[in-house]
Amino acid sequence: MAVGAGALGAAGVSGCGPRAGQGAAGTYKGALRDEPLPEGEDFLSRYRRRWTWDYTARSTHFNNCAYQAHCAFEVYVRDGRVIREEQAATYTTKRRGLPDANPRGCQKGCGYSELMQGPARLTKPLKRQGERGTGQWQEVSWEQAIGEIADKVVEVLAREGSNSLVMDIGTNACAVTAFGAAMQLADATDCVLLDITAEIGDDMQGAAVTYGSIYQARSADEYFHSDLVLCWSGNPAYTQIPNFHFLTEARYRGTRFVVISPDYNATAMHADYWVPVRPGTDAALALAIARELIEGKRHDEALLREQTDLPVLVRRDTGRFLRESDLKKKGSDEQLYCWDEVRNRLQAVSTETLALGDLRPALEGRFEVETLSGTVSVEPAFERLKAHVAPYTPEAASVLCGTPAPVIRELARMLGEARAACNVETLALGKFHHGDAMMRAQILVFVLAGHLGRKGAGWTAMADAAPDAVGTAFGMRRARKVASKLDRRQWYELIRDQVLGRPVSRRTLQGLSEGWVDARFATNATLFWNVHGGVSEVSTRHWDEALPRPPAEYVEQSLARGWQLLEPPKEHTPKIFFQIAGNVLRRVRASQKLREVLWPKLELVVVTDVRMSTTAREADYFLPVAGFYEKPNVAYYTGSMLNTCAAKAVVAPLDDSKDEWEIYWLLSDEIQKRARARGLATFRDRRGETRRFGDFLDTYTLGGKLGRKDVEKLCKRFIEDSTNLGGVSWEEISQRTYAPMRSQGRGPGNGSATDWTEEETVTPFLRHTLDKQPWPTLSARVQFYIDHPWYLELGEELPAFKEPPKAGGDHPLTLSGGHTRWSVHALQRSDPLMLRLQRGEPCLYMSVEDARSRGIGDWDRVEVFNDVGRFRVRVKISPAMRPGMLMHYHAWEDYQYEGGIGSRVVAASPINPVELAGGQAFLTSMASMRQPGMSDRDTRVDVRRLER
């Protein structure tokens, strides 16, 4: 496998001369180890020079590293370049008896300067020569690149309008400089903006429909309040390296740590118990645990009555909730009912408070109710749950999920007897086809056992909060339309909560969610790739034999009813594609279809990045961006330490690279000039309304408030406009690199429903369990029963076990995956330093049994194939792998595979119809949630050995 400078050759980059920083022979001077020894200097002197520097500065890496983001580093600079970085380890805590966060960091951060200054870094604008993907490039000036891009944007906007321009803000645009610039350019062009959260499998659909939100702030040191921690999916030893010490240290305090996973992964080796489960069958395991909890009377009835919808009455004839519209003419479809055991009568369920007073909602029983259509029999949802889980005895579930029956009983006992049990948040479940059902079932067992909304207890999805300026700083021209459906009371509550600096109310959140699709803020990326990218040719095949209707029928109905947003409309062809801090041709499942179907339609593809990615190879223009140490920046999300990170530029941008704010300032300015030169005054936006080319730069610069070089001012505004950072100044936070979040703040961006102080760990949902505030769901409670017609049709009104579909065909092996340890997404995948720490090229983990039966030896070349595609890779035989399962860690670039064909070509990624559902309160599409996603963990394949 070629590494180092060879990585560029493998990427097909040619036609470019040596960059600044390269010697005549092409030896790059960014890494000290590659420097020739000066005459008369021995190795010891050279080593000593590594410990001399001109200055140090504090910085961090604005990767999208999710739960562990971000870590403070001390950066050492000599002669204008970074010679190394090291963990700052300056974190303090006021939480008595709990460990601090030190040292924080991982190998990617400790080696970032090698990537930023290494052979894969590109620092000149490039223009494609020849066909896309051939690797023929010409270095051009910024003036030429920006001018030619602006010409095409003006031409297409004037001819076809904003619907023809599409922007993907990728997974690494997780800080203000890239995200803010991209959002302002999107505002100026009114382009189609892709919402990618569901597409990448991070949408947490099960939590979204159960809790009403996917965001729950919980600090990593909360594990110290738990006596039982379940890592049920995921591999945090790989994916949460800076936070993992909290888990191991909690074990010293007596916390039991259980890992439930198909393979014996790197996290399992640190656990007290490892529980094996067949891939994609976790819901069967959870339902068996639920049955054991109920049968053993270990469920918390008081919590279920107060906090959940399990006392809410369901009609036995239709399976729908009993609603006010059943009882009264012009009654509400959103008013639900329970049965009061004290008064032995029907009682409306409050949506204003969870406090029960002297009300005692029945969990069991059957009751007769007079409706407009006659007498109907009703029962609490808990009665239905009992009947639903009854078949899932440990023995029956063991056959389905592969977990031994005694182990299932032991897990139920542990959960039922635990003082406080919690999960480890990971982003794995959303990447399974039935991940939503698996997630709902996991939440169910925690809540049944009483683990919700108290110290150390509960199942949470995404430990995330944000400086609250994120809701008002960027993209406001399109964001204002989200509030278009608010009624007078919702407007009042929205303004009141903004003034008081607190989260929006349940009522207002409902109005915002119902206005999301009509606002056209961002379109679901999965639907865009399916319809415009040709992915539907594989995703809508009838992979799931249990579906009563063709998948395409659900898609068409959802779009026709306005439940989901697709832009541009099917009949309109995209012409321009901007890729900002992302890599769609590596990221999207079945991305070979994008090359075949979408790419030929595109008249212009522009990529901004630091290196040649799979997507950049297929672009028309490559615009080089500054590295993390070369520009000011602020993270707009916090991870599970709930710190906001910020930094100033440590060194100047290498060679001719620029920060994103300046790049798109130049483009906005040039679009305005080129339109004026052509005599073009206006263009049509996505709604068919007229916009002025002359407003481009003013819109981009927030009304002229920010100039071309004002990226630091942009960051400063963001920090100082946020009300939940304790008044920290830009100078203070950028010198220290981080500042703690002081509160949830204002606006709908943070959904943790809790308050916290520096002296206490952060516990989610306290506003519900302590303050009795309603949940943002139809029942105003934790919602386990969903009576939407499609959920009923598909048998998923309660958390259900569904056999994984044979995605990719009827083949004997399940191809699963995980987040790599050696890269944040694909950023470090071609980094020579990280490649040296592993096998250096893509590899597939296979069980001893499966390898033996196919005559495959360790490090043999194999072909992985199914009905969708095939790719070639090396095999690593591992006794930690379950027979029938394969593991392929993510983010390898296509050019790192044999023949340039990556692993996503086998991913059928069938659409899950329940993710398309809408038209019901709190079951509508919203930013980053309740949208259809993509999956790859259920992919069915076979493997054959290739000749050496």
HELIX and SHEET records of a PDB file:
HELIX    1   1 GLY A    6  ALA A   10  1                                   5    
HELIX    2   2 LEU A   32  ASP A   34  5                                   3    
HELIX    3   3 PHE A   43  ARG A   49  1                                   7    
HELIX    4   4 ALA A   66  GLN A   68  5                                   3    
HELIX    5   5 GLN A  107  CYS A  110  1                                   4    
HELIX    6   6 TYR A  112  MET A  116  1                                   5    
HELIX    7   7 TRP A  142  GLU A  160  1                                  19    
HELIX    8   8 SER A  162  SER A  164  5                                   3    
HELIX    9   9 VAL A  176  THR A  189  1                                  14    
HELIX   10  10 GLN A  205  TYR A  211  1                                   7    
HELIX   11  11 ALA A  220  HIS A  225  5                                   6    
HELIX   12  12 PRO A  236  THR A  239  1                                   4    
HELIX   13  13 ILE A  241  ASN A  243  5                                   3    
HELIX   14  14 PHE A  244  TYR A  252  1                                   9    
HELIX   15  15 ALA A  268  HIS A  270  5                                   3    
HELIX   16  16 ASP A  282  GLU A  295  1                                  14    
HELIX   17  17 GLU A  301  GLN A  307  1                                   7    
HELIX   18  18 GLU A  324  LEU A  327  1                                   4    
HELIX   19  19 ALA A  381  VAL A  389  1                                   9    
HELIX   20  20 PRO A  394  CYS A  401  1                                   8    
HELIX   21  21 ALA A  405  GLU A  417  1                                  13    
HELIX   22  22 LEU A  429  LYS A  431  5                                   3    
HELIX   23  23 GLY A  435  LEU A  448  1                                  14    
HELIX   24  24 ASP A  468  GLY A  471  5                                   4    
HELIX   25  25 MET A  476  ALA A  479  1                                   4    
HELIX   26  26 ARG A  480  LYS A  485  5                                   6    
HELIX   27  27 ARG A  488  LEU A  500  1                                  13    
HELIX   28  28 ARG A  506  GLU A  514  1                                   9    
HELIX   29  29 TRP A  516  ALA A  519  1                                   4    
HELIX   30  30 ALA A  525  HIS A  532  1                                   8    
HELIX   31  31 SER A  536  SER A  539  1                                   4    
HELIX   32  32 PRO A  551  ALA A  560  1                                  10    
HELIX   33  33 VAL A  584  ARG A  587  1                                   4    
HELIX   34  34 GLN A  592  LYS A  593  1                                   2    
HELIX   35  35 LEU A  594  LEU A  598  3                                   5    
HELIX   36  36 TRP A  599  LYS A  601  5                                   3    
HELIX   37  37 THR A  614  ARG A  617  1                                   4    
HELIX   38  38 PHE A  628  GLU A  630  5                                   3    
HELIX   39  39 GLY A  639  MET A  641  5                                   3    
HELIX   40  40 GLU A  660  ALA A  677  1                                  18    
HELIX   41  41 PHE A  693  ASP A  695  5                                   3    
HELIX   42  42 PHE A  696  TYR A  700  1                                   5    
HELIX   43  43 VAL A  711  ASP A  721  1                                  11    
HELIX   44  44 TRP A  730  ARG A  736  1                                   7    
HELIX   45  45 LEU A  766  THR A  769  1                                   4    
HELIX   46  46 PRO A  789  GLU A  793  1                                   5    
HELIX   47  47 PRO A  832  ARG A  836  1                                   5    
HELIX   48  48 VAL A  848  SER A  853  1                                   6    
HELIX   49  49 ASP A  894  GLN A  896  5                                   3    
HELIX   50  50 GLU A  898  GLY A  900  5                                   3    
HELIX   51  51 SER A  903  VAL A  906  5                                   4    
HELIX   52  52 PRO A  913  LEU A  916  5                                   4    
SHEET    1   A 3 TYR A  55  SER A  59  0                                        
SHEET    2   A 3 PHE A  73  ARG A  78 -1                                        
SHEET    3   A 3 ARG A  81  GLN A  87 -1                                        
SHEET    1   B 8 TRP A 137  GLU A 139  0                                        
SHEET    2   B 8 LEU A 126  ARG A 128 -1                                        
SHEET    3   B 8 TYR A 621  PRO A 624 -1                                        
SHEET    4   B 8 LEU A 604  ASP A 609  1                                        
SHEET    5   B 8 ILE A 576  ILE A 580  1                                        
SHEET    6   B 8 LEU A 165  ILE A 169  1                                        
SHEET    7   B 8 VAL A 192  ASP A 195  1                                        
SHEET    8   B 8 THR A 523  ASN A 524  1                                        
SHEET    1   C 4 TYR A 273  PRO A 276  0                                        
SHEET    2   C 4 ARG A 256  SER A 261  1                                        
SHEET    3   C 4 LEU A 228  TRP A 232  1                                        
SHEET    4   C 4 ALA A 421  ASN A 423  1                                        
SHEET    1   D 3 LEU A 313  ARG A 315  0                                        
SHEET    2   D 3 GLY A 374  PRO A 380 -1                                        
SHEET    3   D 3 PHE A 367  THR A 371 -1                                        
SHEET    1   E 2 TYR A 337  ASP A 340  0                                        
SHEET    2   E 2 ARG A 345  ALA A 348 -1                                        
SHEET    1   F 3 ASN A 633  VAL A 634  0                                        
SHEET    2   F 3 ASN A 643  ALA A 647 -1                                        
SHEET    3   F 3 TYR A 738  PRO A 740 -1                                        
SHEET    1   G 2 THR A 682  ARG A 684  0                                        
SHEET    2   G 2 THR A 690  ARG A 692 -1                                        
SHEET    1   H 7 LEU A 813  GLY A 818  0                                        
SHEET    2   H 7 MET A 885  TYR A 889  1                                        
SHEET    3   H 7 CYS A 843  MET A 846 -1                                        
SHEET    4   H 7 ARG A 870  ILE A 877  1                                        
SHEET    5   H 7 ARG A 861  PHE A 865 -1                                        
SHEET    6   H 7 THR A 939  ARG A 945 -1                                        
SHEET    7   H 7 LEU A 813  GLY A 818 -1                                        
END                                                                             
